[in-house]
């Protein structure tokens, strides 16, 4: 798949590559705006999101909006095959939602001074451009400065009220005849106004005194409460919570996207029919579901269909829900990606949390060669499956498996992404109970504190570390996770 560079080539439909006459319209303000957004911090380092934006703008400018469809975007931008099922694979819709958020973030931040605006309306992908009205171009239908009207929320009565307020702000009262230098209000009106003013004066004084007393009371409360509050927070977050805070600020940042990738439990369904575990290359190109000899397997076609469905575990969903509530999360840069929708560049330039074992999340395969604790899955019964201890120390086992159904193991591994520009956190287990044990320990600051203190560097970051977690398996639920082994890379 070709990307969308700014001045040479833009990928067309899969069957062809279209050379753009950029010189003919490179000065088009719509294209220049798209390029500024693509280069902004709002889009982060997501090449796919950049390609998405530039593709739809390019086709729109060249009056080829008929090519701005979910199918075409999926094929051209995301490398899907012609005729793929967009109901099963919603990657375009998922990225479109995030792209809309990023565009809004751009215009509310670094692009707030832009005179030209772009949006991608919901329900489609064709961009719409509009100019921001200047102060001199305001009409009576617009709310006054400082009053924000939402067309979807304001009723006609509310809008009329806002228009009235705007009109009154622009019209001095009482009206004065500038040529005569006197008020046009009648003398009777002036007398009435004077009496009303006299009656209101004591009330205003009483109100002012009340506000003054209230302000002094609030000030005293602030003086007494704030130091105690600060002391309470400092005491509460001084040890275990502070250590966890330092870890999560490494994973979630404003500089790059963080991808949360739950396990693909539909893939687990396929394990009985495919090679085990499925290699990442076969997983990415989808051949693990299309190149199977299933003639002798009863019901294989239906099981293959099940393998194509998008399933994940409740344990993974609970973990993602807890992560989303962390104070350190940057909502605009947190992306939940189904494992099949993740791309290699996401792991090159972004942060990621990969959930599950290598069976259910083949992307873990990319990082296992650099790990001491690795998932070892074997289809045959002659060799046990489990978590391999590549370099066992004295008193340690070579493999930690599950011959005992009442016990399970999980794994936590923290290290760099593929380009060492970000961080990857692997959290998984031999089964759902093992994953639950790992997530529980990771989300418990008091359990993580001693480990994080040992892994902390002088610069405030963390050395790569791996944790082997053990727990009782009670009806596929983990109980009382405990640290079994750890490995912390030397500084």
N, C-alpha and C positions, 0 to 999 in steps of 0.2 A: 504494500500500500504506500502511495506517495503522500507526502505531507503537503501543506499549503504555504509555500514560501511567499514572501511579500511582493516579489518582482519578477518571477520567472514562470513557474508552472503551477497550475492548480489541477489536482486530480479530478478527472471527469468520471462518468460511470465506469464500472469495472472493465467494460469492453474497450475503452479508449482513454487516451490522455489528451486533454485539450490545452493547447498553448494559448495563454491569454495575451492579448495585445495591451499590455499594461500601460505602455506609453500613451495609448489613446485616452485612457481615463484615470491614470494614476493620480491626477490632481483632483479627482472627484472627492468632495469633502466627506461623502459617505464611506468611501474606502479608507480615507485617512483616519476617520473616527474609529473604524473597525481595527485599524492597525494600532492606534493608541490604546484601545482597550486590550488588544491582544498582548501588548507589551507592558501592561500595567501590573501592579502588584495584586490587583483584584483577581486576575485569572491565575495568579500563582505560577507554577511551573507546569501546568497541565497542557501538554501538547495536543491532546485529543480535544479539549475544550476550545483551544485556540483554532484548531483545524475546523471544528464545528462552526464557530463564529465566522471565520473567513470564507468557508464554503457557502453558507447561506447568503452572506453579503455579496460575494462574487456572483452567484447565480441571479440574485435579485437585480444587481446593477446591470447585468448583461441581458435583462429581460428573459431569463430562462427559469422563471419561478416554477414552471412545471416540473423541474428537477429537484425542487425542495420538498421532498416527501420523506416519510420515515424510512421507507425501503431504500431510497437512493442514499440518504445520509448514512444508514447502516452499512451499505456496501462501500461507499466511497471513503467515508471518514473512519469507520470502525472495522473495516476489512471483512464484513460479513459476506457470505456467498450470495449470489443472485437467487432471489426467491426464498430467502430465509423466512422463518415464521416469526414475525414481530410480536405476536401474542405470547409466544414462549420466551422470546428474547427482547426485553424492554430496555435495552441499553440506551437507545436514542432518547426515549422519554425520560430516563433517569438523568442523563447528562443535560437534557434540555432544561429540566427543573433547576439544576445547579447553575447552568449558564445564565438563566434569568436572574437568579439571586446575585451572581457575580456582576452582572451588568448594573443592577440596582445599586450594588455596593460601590461600583466605580463612580456612578453619577452622584452618590451621596458623599463621596470622599474626594479622591484626587481629580475626578472629572466634574466636580460641581460647577466649574466655570464654563463648561462646554455649552455652546449655543445650539448645537445640533444634538439631538437625542435619538437613541435607537432602543427598540424593545422587540421582543419576540412574543407576541400574544399567545396566551394559553389556547390549546386546541389546534395549534399549527406551528410551523417553523419558518414562515416567511417573515423577514424582518420588516418593521415599520419605522420610518424615520419621521421626526418632527422637530420643529425649531422651538426653543424656549422663548416665550414672549418677554420682551424687555419691559422696563418700568413704564416707558412711554406708550407701549402698545397694549396696556391693560384695558379691558372693556368692563362695562358695568356688570357683566355676568360673572366676573372673576371675584373671588373673595379679596378683601383688603389685605395688605401685607401683614403677615403674622397670623392670618386665619387660613387654615388649610382645609379645603373642601374636597371631599371624596365623592365623585359622581355616583358611585355605587351605594353610598351611605346617606347622602343628603336628600331629604324630601324637598318638594318644591317650596313648601312653607319655610323650611330652614334656609334654603338658598335665597329666598326673597328677603329673609331677615338679614342674612349676611350682606346682600346687595344694599339694603337700607343702611346698615352700619357703614359700609364703604362710602355710600353717598354722603352720609352725615359727616364723616371724617373729612371729606373734601370740601364741605360747605360750611363757612364760618357762621356762628350763631352767637348773639343776634346779628341779623344782616345790617350792614352799615352802608350808607350812601357816601362813597368816598369824596364826591364833589362837594357835599355840604359839611362833611366831617361830623355828623351827628347820627344817633341811632334812629332807625326807622320804626322801632317799637313805640307804641303809643305811651302817653304819660300814665294812663291807667295801668297798663301792663307793668310799667316801671315801679309804680307804687305797690302793686301786688307782689312783685318780685322782691322789693325791699322788705316787706313785712314777712314774707316767707324766709328770707335770709336771716332776719332777726330771730325767728322762732327756731331755725335750724342750728344757730350758733351754740346754744347750751348743749344740744344733743351731740354736736360734733366734738365739743370739748370733752363731754363725758365719754364718748366713744374713743377719743384720742387717749384719755387717761387710762381707760381699760386696756387698750392695745399696748400702752407703755408698760403697765403693770404686768401684763401677760408676757411681754418681751423680756422683762427683767427676770421673771420666774423661769422662763425657758433658758435664759442665759445661765442662771444659777444651777439649774438642773444639768445643763451641758457641762459646766465646770466640774460639778460633782460626779457626773456619770461617766464622761468620756475617759478620764484616766483609769477608772475602775474597769470600764469596758475594754480598753486597750490592754490592760494588765491581764484580764480574763482571756482575751484572744491570744495574747502572747504566751500565756501559760498553757493554753489548750493546744496550740499549734507549734510548740517549741521543739518537740522531739519527734514522735512518730508521724504526726500529720505533716510536719515540715519536710521530713524525708520523702514521703509520698508526693507532696507538692512538687518537690524538685524533680522527681521522676516524670510526673505527668506534664510538667512544663517542657521537658525534652521531647515528649511524644506529640503534644499539641502546641502548635506555634502559629504565628501570623505569617511566617515566611514561606510555608509550603502546606500542601494538603495532607491530611491524615486520613488514610483509608482503613476503615473497619471492615474486615472480611470474614463473615461467618462461614462455617463449614458447609459444604455441599453434600447434604445427606442423601440426595438423589443419586450421587455417585456411589455411596455405600451400597445402595440397592443393586448397583451394577456389578459389585465386586465378585459375585458368584459366577458371572458370565464373562468377565474380562480378566485380563492379566491383573495381578494384584501385587503391589499397588499400581494404579494407572500412571504411566510416566507423564510428566508435565507436558511434553511435546504433543502427545496424543490427546491430552485433555484440552489443550488450547485449540488444536485444529478440529476437535470433535470426532476424530477417527475412532475413539474408544467405543463409540456407539454405532458406527457405520461399517466397520471392517471386521465384523464378527461372523464366525461360522455357527449359525444357530439352528441349522436344520434338524439336529438331533436333540435339541433341548425343548421339551414341551413348554408351551406358553412363552417362549422366548420373545416373540415380537411385542407382546403386551408388556413384558418386564422391561424391554428396551424403551418403550414409551414412558414407563414410570421413571426410568433413569434420566429421561430428558426433562422431567418436571423439576420445579425449583422448591426444594425442601431444605429446611435447616432445623436445628434442635431448639427446644425451649431454653436450654442452658445457654446457648449462644445468644439468643435474643435477650435473655435477662442480663447477660454480661454487657451487651451493647447498650441496653437501656440504662444500666448503672453508669457506664462510661459517659453517656450523653449528659448525665446530670453533674458531672464533675465541674468544679469551678474553673479548672484550667482549660476546659474545652473552648476552642474558638469555633463557634457554630458555622460561620461562613466557610471554614476550611475543614470541616469534618464531613467525610464522605462514607456512607455505608455502601459497600459494593458486594454484590453476590460474586462468589469466587469465579464463576465463568465470565463475568464482565470485567474482571481486573485485567490490566495490561502491563506488560513488562516495564514500560516507561513510568508507570505509577510507583513501581518499586525502585526505579532508578533515581527519581527526583523527589519523591514524596516520603512521608512517614507512613507506617502501616502497622496494624495489629492483625496478625493472622491467627485465626481461631480454629482449633481442631487438630487432628493428626494429619500426617502426610497422605493418608487414605482419603480423607474428606476435604483436604485443602492442599492440592498438589503443589501450590506455590512454595510451600515450605521446603520442597526439594532443592530450591535454589540456595538455601542457606545451610542445609544440613552438612555439606562437606566441611564447613568451618566450625561445626559444633561438636562438643564432646558427647553430649547426650543426644542420641538420634533415634527417631522412630524406625524400628526394624520390623517390617511386615512380611511374613512368609506364608504363602498359600498352603504349602504342605504341612503335614503334622509332624514330620521328622525333625523340623527345626522350629523352635519356639519363636513367637512374635513378642515384641515388647519394646522397651526403651533401652537401646544399646549404650553401654558405658565404654566408649572407644578406648580410653586410657585409664583402666581401673587402678586405684591406689590400694595400698595394703588394707585388707579387710572389706573391700568393696567387691560386689558381684560384677560380672561382665555384662549381664543383661537383667533387666527388671521387668518381668512379664506378669501374667495373670493366671498362673496355675491354680491359685486360690480364688474362687469366684467371690469371696467375701472381702477381697482387697484389690485395690487398683492404684494406678500411678498416673501422674500428670507431669507436665513440663512447662517451665517458663524460661524463655531465652530472650535476652536483650542484646542488640548489636546494631551495627551500621546497616544502612540500605545498600543497594548494589553499587552506588558510586561514592559511598561514605560521606554523603552530603546531608543525610537525614538518619532516622532511626527506625528499626523494625523490632516489634515485640511479638514473639510467638507464644501463644497460650493454648495448650491443648492437652489431650490425654489419650490413653489407650481406648477409652470409651467415654460416654457422656458423663459418667461419674468421675472419671479421671480429669476431664476438662473442668467439671464443676469444682473439683478440689483445687485445681490450679487457679481458677478465677477467684475462688473464695479467698485463698491466701493472698493473691495479688491485691485484692480490694480491701484487705484488712491491714490498716497502717501499722498496728502494733506488731503484727507478724513480719511485716516487710522491713520495719525500721532497722533491726540489726544487720540485715543483709545489705540494705542500701547504704548504711554507714560504712560497711567494709568495701563496697564497690565505689564509693565516692572519690572523685579526683580532687586535686588541689584547686582546680579551676571551677568547681561546682557541678561538673557533669558526672557521668558514670562510666566506668570501664564496662566492657561487655561482660555479662554474667549469665550463667545458666543454673537453673534450680530444678532438682528432681523432687517431686512432691508425692507423698504416699498418703492414702486415706482408706478408711473402711468403706466398703461398697454395700450399702443397705438398700436393697430393692432399686438398684441403678441410681442411688443418691449417695453423694459423698458425705462422710461424717468425719469431723475433726481432722482437717488436712495438716500434715506435718512435713517439715523439711527433712528429706532423707540425705541428699547430697547437694553440694554446690560447687560451682567452678567460677572463679573470678579471674579474668585475664589480667596479667601483670601490667602495671602502668607503663 
